[in-house]
Amino acid sequence: METRWRDMDIYGHMNNVSYMECFDSAVNRPLIASGALDLAGGTGPIGIVAQQWMHYFAEVTYPERVEVGLRIVRIGSSSLTWSFALFREGGETAAAQGGYVHVYIDRTTRRPVPLTPAHLEMAHGLTPPSGAVI
């Protein structure tokens, strides 16, 4: 991904909202690829952000290429807890690290529903092995 001019704020660095936009894009890629999120004709559950957090370690500016790493740190009955980090391209130290909890709800009733098999398969593919240092 590349930072955009509109990502910058008056202080000359990427605005905090832009970090979350990067993470949102990164999270939706595996959801779409796995079939857990169908944008065109979706009838399945949708994920709403019930909680989010962010820690900033270094400024990111424009123009700059960035990479997002992500993983699932908890699989609930109707929720996934995501952890993500933003790195400068090729960097080993995160410029920011955060996460959020997606609660999956029925599109009509807006009530929580169990994770689908597609969600579970995708989530297990992004979950570190037991005992891994994360």
N, CA, C and O atoms as CSV, one atom per row, in Angstrom:
chain,resi,resn,atom,element,x,y,z
A,1,MET,N,N,0.837,-1.172,0.000
A,1,MET,CA,C,0.000,0.000,0.000
A,1,MET,C,C,0.885,1.239,0.000
A,1,MET,O,O,2.022,1.215,0.470
A,2,GLU,N,N,0.349,2.289,-0.523
A,2,GLU,CA,C,1.085,3.552,-0.497
A,2,GLU,C,C,0.249,4.608,0.221
A,2,GLU,O,O,-0.964,4.695,0.030
A,3,THR,N,N,0.915,5.401,1.043
A,3,THR,CA,C,0.194,6.486,1.699
A,3,THR,C,C,-0.291,7.466,0.636
A,3,THR,O,O,0.289,7.577,-0.445
A,4,ARG,N,N,-1.350,8.161,0.965
A,4,ARG,CA,C,-1.948,9.123,0.045
A,4,ARG,C,C,-1.791,10.523,0.632
A,4,ARG,O,O,-1.640,10.678,1.844
A,5,TRP,N,N,-1.827,11.518,-0.209
A,5,TRP,CA,C,-1.736,12.902,0.253
A,5,TRP,C,C,-2.827,13.183,1.282
A,5,TRP,O,O,-2.579,13.842,2.292
A,6,ARG,N,N,-4.018,12.689,1.027
A,6,ARG,CA,C,-5.133,12.946,1.939
A,6,ARG,C,C,-4.975,12.276,3.301
A,6,ARG,O,O,-5.716,12.594,4.231
A,7,ASP,N,N,-4.013,11.348,3.434
A,7,ASP,CA,C,-3.767,10.690,4.722
A,7,ASP,C,C,-3.062,11.606,5.717
A,7,ASP,O,O,-3.078,11.359,6.923
A,8,MET,N,N,-2.439,12.670,5.195
A,8,MET,CA,C,-1.639,13.547,6.054
A,8,MET,C,C,-2.518,14.527,6.827
A,8,MET,O,O,-3.606,14.897,6.387
A,9,ASP,N,N,-2.017,14.931,7.980
A,9,ASP,CA,C,-2.724,15.964,8.735
A,9,ASP,C,C,-1.854,17.214,8.846
A,9,ASP,O,O,-0.765,17.264,8.275
A,10,ILE,N,N,-2.317,18.197,9.561
A,10,ILE,CA,C,-1.626,19.480,9.677
A,10,ILE,C,C,-0.254,19.348,10.338
A,10,ILE,O,O,0.586,20.239,10.207
A,11,TYR,N,N,-0.024,18.246,11.046
A,11,TYR,CA,C,1.252,18.039,11.742
A,11,TYR,C,C,2.303,17.361,10.869
A,11,TYR,O,O,3.421,17.112,11.321
A,12,GLY,N,N,1.945,17.061,9.613
A,12,GLY,CA,C,2.913,16.516,8.672
A,12,GLY,C,C,3.116,15.019,8.759
A,12,GLY,O,O,4.104,14.499,8.240
A,13,HIS,N,N,2.201,14.319,9.404
A,13,HIS,CA,C,2.291,12.862,9.431
A,13,HIS,C,C,0.903,12.262,9.176
A,13,HIS,O,O,-0.105,12.966,9.150
A,14,MET,N,N,0.888,10.958,8.993
A,14,MET,CA,C,-0.362,10.287,8.688
A,14,MET,C,C,-1.321,10.421,9.868
A,14,MET,O,O,-0.948,10.175,11.015
A,15,ASN,N,N,-2.555,10.811,9.575
A,15,ASN,CA,C,-3.583,10.996,10.597
A,15,ASN,C,C,-4.010,9.647,11.167
A,15,ASN,O,O,-3.993,8.636,10.465
A,16,ASN,N,N,-4.390,9.637,12.434
A,16,ASN,CA,C,-4.755,8.387,13.096
A,16,ASN,C,C,-5.895,7.648,12.389
A,16,ASN,O,O,-5.904,6.417,12.385
A,17,VAL,N,N,-6.832,8.345,11.807
A,17,VAL,CA,C,-7.934,7.698,11.097
A,17,VAL,C,C,-7.411,6.911,9.893
A,17,VAL,O,O,-7.955,5.858,9.563
A,18,SER,N,N,-6.378,7.405,9.246
A,18,SER,CA,C,-5.823,6.734,8.070
A,18,SER,C,C,-5.187,5.395,8.422
A,18,SER,O,O,-5.208,4.468,7.612
A,19,TYR,N,N,-4.626,5.284,9.614
A,19,TYR,CA,C,-4.088,3.988,10.045
A,19,TYR,C,C,-5.211,2.955,10.068
A,19,TYR,O,O,-5.051,1.844,9.561
A,20,MET,N,N,-6.341,3.324,10.655
A,20,MET,CA,C,-7.464,2.387,10.739
A,20,MET,C,C,-8.011,2.050,9.354
A,20,MET,O,O,-8.474,0.931,9.133
A,21,GLU,N,N,-7.965,3.000,8.420
A,21,GLU,CA,C,-8.402,2.705,7.053
A,21,GLU,C,C,-7.479,1.672,6.407
A,21,GLU,O,O,-7.952,0.775,5.709
A,22,CYS,N,N,-6.175,1.788,6.631
A,22,CYS,CA,C,-5.224,0.788,6.117
A,22,CYS,C,C,-5.542,-0.585,6.696
A,22,CYS,O,O,-5.570,-1.581,5.972
A,23,PHE,N,N,-5.782,-0.631,8.000
A,23,PHE,CA,C,-6.072,-1.903,8.659
A,23,PHE,C,C,-7.394,-2.486,8.165
A,23,PHE,O,O,-7.500,-3.695,7.957
A,24,ASP,N,N,-8.387,-1.646,7.979
A,24,ASP,CA,C,-9.683,-2.110,7.494
A,24,ASP,C,C,-9.540,-2.752,6.116
A,24,ASP,O,O,-10.137,-3.795,5.851
A,25,SER,N,N,-8.752,-2.133,5.240
A,25,SER,CA,C,-8.510,-2.706,3.910
A,25,SER,C,C,-7.788,-4.042,4.017
A,25,SER,O,O,-8.133,-4.994,3.317
A,26,ALA,N,N,-6.791,-4.115,4.887
A,26,ALA,CA,C,-6.026,-5.352,5.048
A,26,ALA,C,C,-6.900,-6.476,5.604
A,26,ALA,O,O,-6.780,-7.620,5.165
A,27,VAL,N,N,-7.764,-6.174,6.549
A,27,VAL,CA,C,-8.642,-7.175,7.155
A,27,VAL,C,C,-9.654,-7.700,6.136
A,27,VAL,O,O,-9.948,-8.895,6.117
A,28,ASN,N,N,-10.182,-6.828,5.300
A,28,ASN,CA,C,-11.215,-7.256,4.362
A,28,ASN,C,C,-10.686,-8.144,3.243
A,28,ASN,O,O,-11.457,-8.905,2.658
A,29,ARG,N,N,-9.405,-8.070,2.930
A,29,ARG,CA,C,-8.855,-8.920,1.855
A,29,ARG,C,C,-9.038,-10.408,2.153
A,29,ARG,O,O,-9.601,-11.113,1.316
A,30,PRO,N,N,-8.588,-10.926,3.313
A,30,PRO,CA,C,-8.801,-12.359,3.550
A,30,PRO,C,C,-10.277,-12.725,3.727
A,30,PRO,O,O,-10.681,-13.840,3.395
A,31,LEU,N,N,-11.078,-11.802,4.245
A,31,LEU,CA,C,-12.509,-12.084,4.375
A,31,LEU,C,C,-13.142,-12.274,2.997
A,31,LEU,O,O,-13.928,-13.201,2.801
A,32,ILE,N,N,-12.810,-11.412,2.051
A,32,ILE,CA,C,-13.352,-11.515,0.696
A,32,ILE,C,C,-12.792,-12.747,-0.009
A,32,ILE,O,O,-13.541,-13.492,-0.641
A,33,ALA,N,N,-11.479,-12.967,0.094
A,33,ALA,CA,C,-10.838,-14.100,-0.583
A,33,ALA,C,C,-11.392,-15.442,-0.102
A,33,ALA,O,O,-11.489,-16.386,-0.885
A,34,SER,N,N,-11.752,-15.533,1.167
A,34,SER,CA,C,-12.251,-16.791,1.732
A,34,SER,C,C,-13.746,-16.991,1.506
A,34,SER,O,O,-14.273,-18.070,1.779
A,35,GLY,N,N,-14.429,-15.970,1.014
A,35,GLY,CA,C,-15.873,-16.054,0.844
A,35,GLY,C,C,-16.650,-15.709,2.103
A,35,GLY,O,O,-17.877,-15.805,2.119
A,36,ALA,N,N,-15.947,-15.308,3.161
A,36,ALA,CA,C,-16.620,-14.933,4.407
A,36,ALA,C,C,-17.321,-13.582,4.277
A,36,ALA,O,O,-18.235,-13.283,5.045
A,37,LEU,N,N,-16.905,-12.778,3.325
A,37,LEU,CA,C,-17.543,-11.486,3.057
A,37,LEU,C,C,-17.838,-11.409,1.567
A,37,LEU,O,O,-16.924,-11.420,0.742
A,38,ASP,N,N,-19.110,-11.332,1.233
A,38,ASP,CA,C,-19.553,-11.237,-0.154
A,38,ASP,C,C,-20.140,-9.847,-0.363
A,38,ASP,O,O,-21.252,-9.556,0.077
A,39,LEU,N,N,-19.375,-8.994,-1.041
A,39,LEU,CA,C,-19.809,-7.610,-1.218
A,39,LEU,C,C,-20.937,-7.459,-2.225
A,39,LEU,O,O,-21.807,-6.604,-2.059
A,40,ALA,N,N,-20.930,-8.283,-3.271
A,40,ALA,CA,C,-21.881,-8.094,-4.361
A,40,ALA,C,C,-23.306,-8.502,-3.988
A,40,ALA,O,O,-24.238,-7.711,-4.135
A,41,GLY,N,N,-23.474,-9.711,-3.514
A,41,GLY,CA,C,-24.834,-10.188,-3.249
A,41,GLY,C,C,-24.948,-10.840,-1.900
A,41,GLY,O,O,-25.720,-11.782,-1.719
A,42,GLY,N,N,-24.196,-10.353,-0.964
A,42,GLY,CA,C,-24.098,-11.001,0.328
A,42,GLY,C,C,-25.403,-11.145,1.073
A,42,GLY,O,O,-26.211,-10.219,1.148
A,43,THR,N,N,-25.589,-12.329,1.621
A,43,THR,CA,C,-26.723,-12.593,2.491
A,43,THR,C,C,-26.248,-13.074,3.854
A,43,THR,O,O,-27.036,-13.161,4.796
A,44,GLY,N,N,-24.973,-13.384,3.957
A,44,GLY,CA,C,-24.424,-13.895,5.211
A,44,GLY,C,C,-24.209,-12.788,6.224
A,44,GLY,O,O,-24.537,-11.627,5.981
A,45,PRO,N,N,-23.652,-13.166,7.366
A,45,PRO,CA,C,-23.433,-12.182,8.429
A,45,PRO,C,C,-22.429,-11.106,8.025
A,45,PRO,O,O,-21.599,-11.301,7.137
A,46,ILE,N,N,-22.533,-9.977,8.699
A,46,ILE,CA,C,-21.579,-8.885,8.501
A,46,ILE,C,C,-20.855,-8.631,9.814
A,46,ILE,O,O,-21.409,-8.821,10.897
A,47,GLY,N,N,-19.615,-8.202,9.696
A,47,GLY,CA,C,-18.818,-7.912,10.880
A,47,GLY,C,C,-18.892,-6.440,11.237
A,47,GLY,O,O,-18.655,-5.575,10.394
A,48,ILE,N,N,-19.219,-6.163,12.474
A,48,ILE,CA,C,-19.182,-4.782,12.952
A,48,ILE,C,C,-18.039,-4.657,13.953
A,48,ILE,O,O,-17.756,-5.592,14.702
A,49,VAL,N,N,-17.397,-3.518,13.962
A,49,VAL,CA,C,-16.300,-3.280,14.902
A,49,VAL,C,C,-16.920,-2.896,16.240
A,49,VAL,O,O,-17.531,-1.836,16.377
A,50,ALA,N,N,-16.752,-3.779,17.224
A,50,ALA,CA,C,-17.309,-3.541,18.554
A,50,ALA,C,C,-16.297,-2.868,19.477
A,50,ALA,O,O,-16.671,-2.223,20.456
A,51,GLN,N,N,-15.016,-3.023,19.157
A,51,GLN,CA,C,-13.951,-2.420,19.966
A,51,GLN,C,C,-12.732,-2.250,19.069
A,51,GLN,O,O,-12.480,-3.077,18.192
A,52,GLN,N,N,-11.972,-1.171,19.290
A,52,GLN,CA,C,-10.723,-0.970,18.544
A,52,GLN,C,C,-9.714,-0.258,19.420
A,52,GLN,O,O,-10.072,0.457,20.356
A,53,TRP,N,N,-8.440,-0.464,19.099
A,53,TRP,CA,C,-7.361,0.187,19.838
A,53,TRP,C,C,-6.159,0.364,18.925
A,53,TRP,O,O,-6.028,-0.314,17.905
A,54,MET,N,N,-5.288,1.281,19.307
A,54,MET,CA,C,-4.115,1.593,18.492
A,54,MET,C,C,-3.007,2.144,19.375
A,54,MET,O,O,-3.253,2.900,20.315
A,55,HIS,N,N,-1.778,1.749,19.051
A,55,HIS,CA,C,-0.577,2.292,19.689
A,55,HIS,C,C,0.346,2.771,18.571
A,55,HIS,O,O,0.575,2.056,17.596
A,56,TYR,N,N,0.871,3.979,18.719
A,56,TYR,CA,C,1.727,4.584,17.696
A,56,TYR,C,C,3.165,4.622,18.200
A,56,TYR,O,O,3.422,4.983,19.348
A,57,PHE,N,N,4.103,4.245,17.324
A,57,PHE,CA,C,5.508,4.191,17.705
A,57,PHE,C,C,6.400,5.104,16.876
A,57,PHE,O,O,7.420,5.585,17.369
A,58,ALA,N,N,6.024,5.351,15.611
A,58,ALA,CA,C,6.838,6.180,14.719
A,58,ALA,C,C,5.929,6.846,13.689
A,58,ALA,O,O,4.893,6.298,13.316
A,59,GLU,N,N,6.323,8.020,13.242
A,59,GLU,CA,C,5.536,8.740,12.242
A,59,GLU,C,C,5.650,8.077,10.872
A,59,GLU,O,O,6.692,7.532,10.508
A,60,VAL,N,N,4.564,8.137,10.135
A,60,VAL,CA,C,4.524,7.729,8.737
A,60,VAL,C,C,4.085,8.964,7.963
A,60,VAL,O,O,3.201,9.697,8.405
A,61,THR,N,N,4.707,9.197,6.798
A,61,THR,CA,C,4.420,10.404,6.026
A,61,THR,C,C,4.025,10.050,4.592
A,61,THR,O,O,3.832,8.882,4.255
A,62,TYR,N,N,3.911,11.075,3.767
A,62,TYR,CA,C,3.604,10.924,2.351
A,62,TYR,C,C,4.777,11.442,1.548
A,62,TYR,O,O,5.353,12.462,1.928
A,63,PRO,N,N,5.159,10.808,0.476
A,63,PRO,CA,C,4.740,9.496,0.012
A,63,PRO,C,C,5.587,8.416,0.685
A,63,PRO,O,O,6.791,8.585,0.876
A,64,GLU,N,N,4.963,7.348,1.027
A,64,GLU,CA,C,5.669,6.245,1.672
A,64,GLU,C,C,4.898,4.949,1.425
A,64,GLU,O,O,3.670,4.912,1.506
A,65,ARG,N,N,5.643,3.895,1.123
A,65,ARG,CA,C,5.014,2.580,0.965
A,65,ARG,C,C,4.988,1.902,2.327
A,65,ARG,O,O,5.971,1.925,3.069
A,66,VAL,N,N,3.850,1.301,2.640
A,66,VAL,CA,C,3.681,0.633,3.928
A,66,VAL,C,C,3.131,-0.775,3.709
A,66,VAL,O,O,2.531,-1.076,2.677
A,67,GLU,N,N,3.349,-1.615,4.698
A,67,GLU,CA,C,2.840,-2.983,4.684
A,67,GLU,C,C,2.079,-3.218,5.976
A,67,GLU,O,O,2.428,-2.672,7.023
A,68,VAL,N,N,1.044,-4.029,5.896
A,68,VAL,CA,C,0.262,-4.364,7.082
A,68,VAL,C,C,0.379,-5.862,7.329
A,68,VAL,O,O,0.152,-6.675,6.433
A,69,GLY,N,N,0.736,-6.208,8.555
A,69,GLY,CA,C,0.708,-7.599,8.992
A,69,GLY,C,C,-0.511,-7.787,9.871
A,69,GLY,O,O,-0.857,-6.906,10.658
A,70,LEU,N,N,-1.166,-8.938,9.740
A,70,LEU,CA,C,-2.335,-9.159,10.582
A,70,LEU,C,C,-2.442,-10.614,10.987
A,70,LEU,O,O,-1.887,-11.507,10.346
A,71,ARG,N,N,-3.181,-10.826,12.081
A,71,ARG,CA,C,-3.446,-12.176,12.570
A,71,ARG,C,C,-4.711,-12.131,13.430
A,71,ARG,O,O,-5.168,-11.071,13.856
A,72,ILE,N,N,-5.244,-13.304,13.663
A,72,ILE,CA,C,-6.384,-13.464,14.569
A,72,ILE,C,C,-5.814,-13.921,15.908
A,72,ILE,O,O,-5.062,-14.894,15.966
A,73,VAL,N,N,-6.170,-13.223,16.980
A,73,VAL,CA,C,-5.650,-13.604,18.301
A,73,VAL,C,C,-6.709,-14.264,19.177
A,73,VAL,O,O,-6.390,-14.827,20.225
A,74,ARG,N,N,-7.967,-14.196,18.751
A,74,ARG,CA,C,-9.024,-14.884,19.503
A,74,ARG,C,C,-10.189,-15.176,18.569
A,74,ARG,O,O,-10.620,-14.325,17.790
A,75,ILE,N,N,-10.682,-16.399,18.670
A,75,ILE,CA,C,-11.872,-16.806,17.924
A,75,ILE,C,C,-12.974,-17.062,18.948
A,75,ILE,O,O,-12.874,-17.975,19.767
A,76,GLY,N,N,-14.024,-16.248,18.892
A,76,GLY,CA,C,-15.172,-16.434,19.776
A,76,GLY,C,C,-16.281,-17.161,19.040
A,76,GLY,O,O,-16.086,-17.599,17.906
A,77,SER,N,N,-17.433,-17.295,19.661
A,77,SER,CA,C,-18.543,-17.979,18.998
A,77,SER,C,C,-19.155,-17.109,17.897
A,77,SER,O,O,-19.624,-17.627,16.883
A,78,SER,N,N,-19.149,-15.784,18.098
A,78,SER,CA,C,-19.687,-14.870,17.081
A,78,SER,C,C,-18.743,-13.695,16.821
A,78,SER,O,O,-19.149,-12.680,16.255
A,79,SER,N,N,-17.485,-13.839,17.237
A,79,SER,CA,C,-16.549,-12.717,17.086
A,79,SER,C,C,-15.144,-13.196,16.745
A,79,SER,O,O,-14.760,-14.334,17.013
A,80,LEU,N,N,-14.397,-12.278,16.143
A,80,LEU,CA,C,-12.973,-12.481,15.871
A,80,LEU,C,C,-12.226,-11.274,16.415
A,80,LEU,O,O,-12.643,-10.132,16.222
A,81,THR,N,N,-11.122,-11.538,17.095
A,81,THR,CA,C,-10.267,-10.453,17.563
A,81,THR,C,C,-9.038,-10.419,16.672
A,81,THR,O,O,-8.267,-11.377,16.610
A,82,TRP,N,N,-8.872,-9.301,15.987
A,82,TRP,CA,C,-7.781,-9.087,15.045
A,82,TRP,C,C,-6.659,-8.306,15.719
A,82,TRP,O,O,-6.906,-7.448,16.567
A,83,SER,N,N,-5.440,-8.611,15.335
A,83,SER,CA,C,-4.276,-7.816,15.725
A,83,SER,C,C,-3.557,-7.456,14.437
A,83,SER,O,O,-3.414,-8.295,13.548
A,84,PHE,N,N,-3.101,-6.206,14.331
A,84,PHE,CA,C,-2.408,-5.794,13.120
A,84,PHE,C,C,-1.311,-4.803,13.443
A,84,PHE,O,O,-1.312,-4.151,14.487
A,85,ALA,N,N,-0.373,-4.711,12.512
A,85,ALA,CA,C,0.740,-3.774,12.658
A,85,ALA,C,C,1.048,-3.173,11.296
A,85,ALA,O,O,0.938,-3.839,10.266
A,86,LEU,N,N,1.437,-1.901,11.307
A,86,LEU,CA,C,1.795,-1.185,10.086
A,86,LEU,C,C,3.298,-0.959,10.091
A,86,LEU,O,O,3.855,-0.437,11.058
A,87,PHE,N,N,3.951,-1.355,9.003
A,87,PHE,CA,C,5.395,-1.238,8.848
A,87,PHE,C,C,5.707,-0.394,7.625
A,87,PHE,O,O,4.959,-0.414,6.647
A,88,ARG,N,N,6.799,0.341,7.675
A,88,ARG,CA,C,7.324,0.924,6.438
A,88,ARG,C,C,7.777,-0.248,5.572
A,88,ARG,O,O,8.257,-1.257,6.088
A,89,GLU,N,N,7.626,-0.114,4.263
A,89,GLU,CA,C,7.971,-1.211,3.369
A,89,GLU,C,C,9.369,-1.731,3.665
A,89,GLU,O,O,10.335,-0.968,3.675
A,90,GLY,N,N,9.472,-3.036,3.906
A,90,GLY,CA,C,10.749,-3.673,4.199
A,90,GLY,C,C,11.221,-3.497,5.628
A,90,GLY,O,O,12.256,-4.046,6.005
A,91,GLY,N,N,10.487,-2.744,6.430
A,91,GLY,CA,C,10.888,-2.483,7.811
A,91,GLY,C,C,10.608,-3.660,8.727
A,91,GLY,O,O,9.741,-4.490,8.452
A,92,GLU,N,N,11.354,-3.718,9.819
A,92,GLU,CA,C,11.170,-4.788,10.797
A,92,GLU,C,C,10.506,-4.302,12.075
A,92,GLU,O,O,10.087,-5.112,12.902
A,93,THR,N,N,10.405,-2.986,12.246
A,93,THR,CA,C,9.808,-2.413,13.446
A,93,THR,C,C,8.498,-1.736,13.071
A,93,THR,O,O,8.444,-0.940,12.134
A,94,ALA,N,N,7.447,-2.058,13.810
A,94,ALA,CA,C,6.130,-1.490,13.515
A,94,ALA,C,C,6.091,-0.002,13.820
A,94,ALA,O,O,6.606,0.447,14.844
A,95,ALA,N,N,5.476,0.757,12.924
A,95,ALA,CA,C,5.218,2.177,13.171
A,95,ALA,C,C,3.959,2.336,14.021
A,95,ALA,O,O,3.810,3.321,14.743
A,96,ALA,N,N,3.058,1.365,13.930
A,96,ALA,CA,C,1.833,1.371,14.727
A,96,ALA,C,C,1.347,-0.064,14.873
A,96,ALA,O,O,1.595,-0.920,14.024
A,97,GLN,N,N,0.659,-0.294,15.958
A,97,GLN,CA,C,0.120,-1.624,16.219
A,97,GLN,C,C,-1.255,-1.460,16.858
A,97,GLN,O,O,-1.450,-0.596,17.713
A,98,GLY,N,N,-2.188,-2.277,16.446
A,98,GLY,CA,C,-3.526,-2.152,16.999
A,98,GLY,C,C,-4.345,-3.405,16.784
A,98,GLY,O,O,-3.825,-4.472,16.456
A,99,GLY,N,N,-5.625,-3.246,16.975
A,99,GLY,CA,C,-6.512,-4.375,16.781
A,99,GLY,C,C,-7.953,-3.959,16.930
A,99,GLY,O,O,-8.273,-2.841,17.334
A,100,TYR,N,N,-8.808,-4.896,16.591
A,100,TYR,CA,C,-10.208,-4.690,16.889
A,100,TYR,C,C,-10.951,-6.002,16.973
A,100,TYR,O,O,-10.480,-7.051,16.533
A,101,VAL,N,N,-12.132,-5.903,17.557
A,101,VAL,CA,C,-13.023,-7.046,17.689
A,101,VAL,C,C,-14.154,-6.860,16.686
A,101,VAL,O,O,-14.884,-5.870,16.713
A,102,HIS,N,N,-14.273,-7.840,15.804
A,102,HIS,CA,C,-15.406,-7.903,14.882
A,102,HIS,C,C,-16.457,-8.802,15.522
A,102,HIS,O,O,-16.156,-9.948,15.856
A,103,VAL,N,N,-17.663,-8.320,15.699
A,103,VAL,CA,C,-18.788,-9.163,16.093
A,103,VAL,C,C,-19.632,-9.359,14.841
A,103,VAL,O,O,-19.987,-8.394,14.164
A,104,TYR,N,N,-19.950,-10.618,14.539
A,104,TYR,CA,C,-20.703,-10.924,13.325
A,104,TYR,C,C,-22.192,-10.972,13.642
A,104,TYR,O,O,-22.640,-11.659,14.560
A,105,ILE,N,N,-22.946,-10.205,12.836
A,105,ILE,CA,C,-24.379,-10.054,13.082
A,105,ILE,C,C,-25.179,-10.410,11.835
A,105,ILE,O,O,-24.671,-10.353,10.715
A,106,ASP,N,N,-26.425,-10.775,12.048
A,106,ASP,CA,C,-27.367,-11.011,10.969
A,106,ASP,C,C,-27.689,-9.672,10.303
A,106,ASP,O,O,-27.900,-8.669,10.984
A,107,ARG,N,N,-27.727,-9.665,8.981
A,107,ARG,CA,C,-27.967,-8.416,8.251
A,107,ARG,C,C,-29.349,-7.819,8.531
A,107,ARG,O,O,-29.522,-6.601,8.470
A,108,THR,N,N,-30.312,-8.654,8.832
A,108,THR,CA,C,-31.679,-8.173,9.048
A,108,THR,C,C,-31.962,-7.866,10.516
A,108,THR,O,O,-32.403,-6.768,10.855
A,109,THR,N,N,-31.704,-8.843,11.378
A,109,THR,CA,C,-32.050,-8.670,12.799
A,109,THR,C,C,-31.037,-7.824,13.555
A,109,THR,O,O,-31.346,-7.264,14.608
A,110,ARG,N,N,-29.813,-7.732,13.009
A,110,ARG,CA,C,-28.711,-6.993,13.645
A,110,ARG,C,C,-28.307,-7.609,14.984
A,110,ARG,O,O,-27.764,-6.916,15.845
A,111,ARG,N,N,-28.565,-8.894,15.163
A,111,ARG,CA,C,-28.188,-9.613,16.373
A,111,ARG,C,C,-26.998,-10.518,16.064
A,111,ARG,O,O,-26.861,-10.986,14.934
A,112,PRO,N,N,-26.128,-10.775,17.057
A,112,PRO,CA,C,-24.975,-11.653,16.839
A,112,PRO,C,C,-25.399,-13.047,16.378
A,112,PRO,O,O,-26.417,-13.591,16.808
A,113,VAL,N,N,-24.577,-13.600,15.487
A,113,VAL,CA,C,-24.797,-14.959,14.977
A,113,VAL,C,C,-23.483,-15.722,15.048
A,113,VAL,O,O,-22.415,-15.110,15.082
A,114,PRO,N,N,-23.545,-17.067,15.071
A,114,PRO,CA,C,-22.313,-17.858,15.098
A,114,PRO,C,C,-21.471,-17.611,13.839
A,114,PRO,O,O,-22.000,-17.313,12.767
A,115,LEU,N,N,-20.170,-17.740,13.995
A,115,LEU,CA,C,-19.264,-17.636,12.848
A,115,LEU,C,C,-19.585,-18.733,11.845
A,115,LEU,O,O,-19.928,-19.851,12.229
A,116,THR,N,N,-19.474,-18.413,10.564
A,116,THR,CA,C,-19.729,-19.387,9.507
A,116,THR,C,C,-18.496,-20.264,9.317
A,116,THR,O,O,-17.413,-19.914,9.788
A,117,PRO,N,N,-18.645,-21.408,8.628
A,117,PRO,CA,C,-17.470,-22.225,8.314
A,117,PRO,C,C,-16.392,-21.435,7.553
A,117,PRO,O,O,-15.201,-21.645,7.783
A,118,ALA,N,N,-16.799,-20.533,6.652
A,118,ALA,CA,C,-15.814,-19.719,5.918
A,118,ALA,C,C,-15.045,-18.807,6.866
A,118,ALA,O,O,-13.832,-18.651,6.725
A,119,HIS,N,N,-15.739,-18.200,7.833
A,119,HIS,CA,C,-15.056,-17.361,8.825
A,119,HIS,C,C,-14.063,-18.190,9.637
A,119,HIS,O,O,-12.925,-17.772,9.855
A,120,LEU,N,N,-14.501,-19.362,10.080
A,120,LEU,CA,C,-13.642,-20.205,10.916
A,120,LEU,C,C,-12.409,-20.678,10.154
A,120,LEU,O,O,-11.303,-20.661,10.694
A,121,GLU,N,N,-12.587,-21.098,8.910
A,121,GLU,CA,C,-11.444,-21.550,8.111
A,121,GLU,C,C,-10.447,-20.412,7.897
A,121,GLU,O,O,-9.241,-20.597,8.058
A,122,MET,N,N,-10.957,-19.244,7.536
A,122,MET,CA,C,-10.089,-18.082,7.338
A,122,MET,C,C,-9.376,-17.732,8.638
A,122,MET,O,O,-8.172,-17.476,8.637
A,123,ALA,N,N,-10.112,-17.719,9.747
A,123,ALA,CA,C,-9.538,-17.344,11.042
A,123,ALA,C,C,-8.449,-18.316,11.481
A,123,ALA,O,O,-7.402,-17.894,11.971
A,124,HIS,N,N,-8.688,-19.607,11.308
A,124,HIS,CA,C,-7.670,-20.587,11.701
A,124,HIS,C,C,-6.405,-20.436,10.863
A,124,HIS,O,O,-5.306,-20.714,11.342
A,125,GLY,N,N,-6.554,-19.998,9.615
A,125,GLY,CA,C,-5.390,-19.754,8.764
A,125,GLY,C,C,-4.575,-18.542,9.180
A,125,GLY,O,O,-3.414,-18.415,8.793
A,126,LEU,N,N,-5.172,-17.647,9.965
A,126,LEU,CA,C,-4.478,-16.435,10.422
A,126,LEU,C,C,-4.161,-16.466,11.917
A,126,LEU,O,O,-3.752,-15.456,12.489
A,127,THR,N,N,-4.350,-17.623,12.547
A,127,THR,CA,C,-4.091,-17.759,13.980
A,127,THR,C,C,-2.714,-18.369,14.185
A,127,THR,O,O,-2.419,-19.417,13.611
A,128,PRO,N,N,-1.855,-17.732,14.998
A,128,PRO,CA,C,-0.530,-18.305,15.258
A,128,PRO,C,C,-0.657,-19.662,15.942
A,128,PRO,O,O,-1.618,-19.897,16.675
A,129,PRO,N,N,0.306,-20.562,15.709
A,129,PRO,CA,C,0.275,-21.858,16.378
A,129,PRO,C,C,0.338,-21.692,17.897
A,129,PRO,O,O,0.878,-20.710,18.406
A,130,SER,N,N,-0.214,-22.653,18.597
A,130,SER,CA,C,-0.186,-22.629,20.062
A,130,SER,C,C,1.253,-22.544,20.552
A,130,SER,O,O,2.125,-23.278,20.089
A,131,GLY,N,N,1.486,-21.646,21.487
A,131,GLY,CA,C,2.827,-21.480,22.043
A,131,GLY,C,C,3.696,-20.500,21.277
A,131,GLY,O,O,4.811,-20.200,21.704
A,132,ALA,N,N,3.198,-19.988,20.138
A,132,ALA,CA,C,3.986,-19.032,19.353
A,132,ALA,C,C,4.084,-17.708,20.101
A,132,ALA,O,O,3.142,-17.294,20.778
A,133,VAL,N,N,5.212,-17.061,19.973
A,133,VAL,CA,C,5.388,-15.741,20.569
A,133,VAL,C,C,4.755,-14.730,19.631
A,133,VAL,O,O,5.128,-14.637,18.462
A,134,ILE,N,N,3.790,-13.969,20.152
A,134,ILE,CA,C,3.109,-12.987,19.305
A,134,ILE,C,C,3.206,-11.616,19.911
A,134,ILE,O,O,2.691,-10.652,19.342
